[in-house]
Amino acid sequence: MDEAEKILDRLRRSPNNCTRHDLEVIYLANGFKIRKGNHEIAGHIKYKFLRGTLPNHKSFAVGYVTTALKLIDEASRLQKQEKNKK
């Protein structure tokens, strides 16, 4: 199990105590690209409508984590659905 899978598994069990690094790792490992700007946005490379915000502060709300998990799950679902159509 690689680092991203371990982090993803830990965050699914408990979204508390997540770091910004954790979010970056799971986003990047699941096909998202991080765009820097006033706010840092994680956008999926293929499914452009899947976007999440990365916090710029040390502690942040659990909502950032749950949103990341939902976006990753949706990207995975879309990839599987696309694969099954072929």
N, C-alpha and C positions, 0 to 999 in steps of 0.2 A: 504494500500500500504506500503510495507516494505522499508527500507532504500535503498536497491539495486535498486528497481523499481523506486523510486523517483530520484535517481542519474541518472539512465539510461534514464528516461524521460527528465530530465534537459539537459543531454548531447546531446540527439537527437535534442532538440530544439536549443541548442547553445553549441558547443564543447569547447568554450573558458572558461577560469577560472576553469579548471579541476585540481584537486589535485591528487597526487600520491595515496592517500588514496581512492579517488573516483574510480580510475582504479582498485585498489586491490579489492575493494568491489564488483564492477560489474563483474570482472573476476571470483572471488571465488563463487559468487552467481549463475553463469551460467556454472558450471562444469569444470572450469579451475583450475589448480594447479600452484602455483608459486614456481619456482625452483631458489634458490639463487646460485650465482656464480659471475664471473666477471661481467656479465650482468644478470639481473633478467629476467627470461623468464616465461611467462604465457602460459602453454600448456594445451590443453583440455585433460581431463582424458580418454575419449573414442576415440576421433578423434585426434590422435597424430599429424597429419599434420597441425592442427590449432594451430599456435604459434604466440605470440606477445611479444615484448620487453617492459619492464617497465623502465621508466627513473629513474636515480639515482639523479637527480637534482631538485631543487624546481620549476623552471619554465621550461616548455618544449613545443615543437612544437605541434600544433593541430593534426598533423599526427598520433601521438601516440593514440589520442582519436578516430579519425576516423577509424584507424586500429582495435582498440578494438571493436568498434561498428560493423564493418564488420565481424569480427571473431565471435562475439556473435550471430549476425544474421545468419551466415552460420551454426553454431552449432545448432541453433534452427531449421533451415530449414532441416538439416540432421536428427534431432530427429523426426520431424513431418513426414518426408518422410519414415523413418524406421517404425514409428507407423502405417502409412497407408498401408504398405506392409503386416502387420500382420492381 
